[in-house]
Every structure is written in structure tokens, then in C-alpha cells.
Amino acid sequence: MNELYNRYALALLDLAKEENKVVEYRQEVDSLLTVIKDNPEIMKFFGSYYTSEEAKNALIDEKLSKYYSKNVINFIKVILKNNRSMYLYKIFKETLFRFDDYLNIEEGKIYSTLPLSKKDMDRIIEVIERNTDKKIVLTNVIDPKLIGGIKVVLKNDIYDASLVTQVDELKSRLLRKGS
């Protein structure tokens, strides 16, 4: 199945590169992922065999055309026309992954005990971007188990400045010295 998702993703990426709209299409795909995730009834509607292709296209034209480019709308319609509606979310995930790879963007999560301010997030992102030479996009996740500090998890890296980790490291050092 990954090959299927990849074919669709690369097709839209190629079109975006041709039109010099990679950043814009990436934002639209990211937005559509959120819409699909937050509204599971859309997936049920698109996946229904009782709903005609015309009805699905009418809904897309009515509800989505105002917010998304013609080519992204047509991308959705092609997926539905080819009876791939059950893979829509995964196709969009793969498409976002391909766009991020092309744009050198890496998404991750930053765990903290309390919500971080925009200023704090920006400073942390700036430091990580300097160290990775990538554009970093982080989502703040609240994790009370950290006790304090932060933990940043990217695709291939973990930056752990949490109190839990520091306590664990101290415990290990003390145990090694004690034996």
C-alpha cells in the first residue's frame, strides 16, 4: 500500500514543483489532514458506496473549494474517482511527508509539564534548527510525568532536558560509585 500512497504523493509534489507552489500546497494538505482527523464523518461520507461520485464532488466543490486551490481539490477528486477514499488520510500523510522531505522540514513534539509560550517555543526551535540545518515544526504536548524541564522528539533525534531524566542519570551515577 505504501507504493500507492507514494504515487499519489509524488504526483501532487511534482505538480507543486512545476507550479512553484510547494509551500502553498503543503499548507493545504496539512490543513486537509486536520479537517479529516477532526471530522471522521467526512471519511464515512466519501467512503460510502451509496453516495454517488457526483454527490461527493458537489460536497467538495461546496465546502472545500473556497479554502483550497483547484489542483488540490482535483487531487482529492482523483483519489475518490479511483475508489481510494479509504486511503485518503494515509495518502495525505504520505503527501505531507514527501513535501516536508522536499522542503527540508522536520516535524516533532516538545513535551513539557505546562504549555510553553510562543517565545519559548521559538527559542527552542531556533536552537534545534541551528543544530540540524532543517526547518523544525514542533507541537507542544503536556506530559506531567516529566516533573519539570522539556523533551523534544524528532524523527531521528531526542533532546531530553527533563527532570525525570536528570534524576535517573544521577541515580545511575550514584549506584555506579556505590558499587
Residue pairs with C-beta under 8 A, 6 or more apart in sequence:
1 87
1 90
2 94
4 84
4 87
4 91
5 87
5 90
5 91
5 93
5 94
5 95
6 94
6 98
8 75
8 79
8 84
8 91
8 94
8 95
9 91
9 94
9 95
9 97
9 98
9 99
10 98
11 75
12 25
12 29
12 71
12 72
12 75
12 95
13 22
13 25
13 95
13 98
13 99
13 102
15 25
15 71
16 22
16 24
16 25
16 26
16 71
16 99
17 102
19 71
21 69
22 99
22 102
22 103
23 103
24 69
25 69
25 71
25 72
25 99
26 96
26 99
26 100
26 103
26 105
28 68
28 69
28 72
29 72
29 92
29 95
29 96
29 99
30 96
31 67
31 68
32 68
32 72
32 76
32 92
33 89
33 92
33 93
33 96
35 42
36 42
36 43
36 88
36 89
36 92
37 89
43 85
43 86
43 88
43 89
45 51
45 56
45 59
46 56
46 80
46 85
46 88
47 85
47 86
53 80
53 81
56 80
56 85
57 77
57 80
60 73
60 76
60 77
60 80
61 73
64 73
64 76
65 73
76 88
79 85
79 87
79 88
79 91
80 88
84 91
99 105
100 106
100 107
103 135
104 133
104 134
104 135
105 134
105 135
105 136
105 137
106 132
106 134
106 135
106 136
106 137
106 154
106 155
107 136
107 137
107 138
107 139
107 154
107 155
108 136
108 137
108 138
108 139
108 152
108 153
108 154
108 155
109 138
109 139
109 140
109 141
109 152
109 153
110 116
110 121
110 124
110 138
110 139
110 140
110 141
110 150
110 151
110 152
110 153
111 141
111 142
111 143
111 146
111 150
111 151
111 152
111 153
111 162
112 140
112 141
112 142
112 143
112 146
112 149
112 150
112 151
113 142
113 143
113 144
113 146
113 147
113 148
113 149
114 142
115 140
115 142
116 124
116 140
116 150
121 138
121 140
124 138
124 150
124 152
125 136
125 137
125 138
128 136
128 152
128 154
128 159
129 135
129 136
132 154
132 157
136 154
138 152
143 151
145 164
146 162
146 163
146 164
147 162
147 163
147 164
147 167
148 162
148 163
149 161
149 162
149 163
149 164
149 165
149 166
150 159
150 161
150 162
151 158
151 159
151 160
151 161
151 162
151 165
152 158
152 159
152 160
